[in-house]
């Protein structure tokens, strides 16, 4: 089996500040964002980072950039960019 990608989800106090750090320091690109939620990707290495605000699950619609799948398909739907019910 060949692993072609991986993701990690981290709960942090400030997802925006954490995302800016990865963008500026390691060249990650913002894939989608909502209040309390930021998803970043490094497509060249097949790695994604998802930041969630501590104590606050994401709400509302995420702002997705076009033509990219979501990083966390178990939590977010790639076709609607809305939280999944898991049903």
Helices and strands as residue ranges (DSSP letters): E 6-12, H 15-26, E 29-34, E 37-42, E 47-53, E 63-64
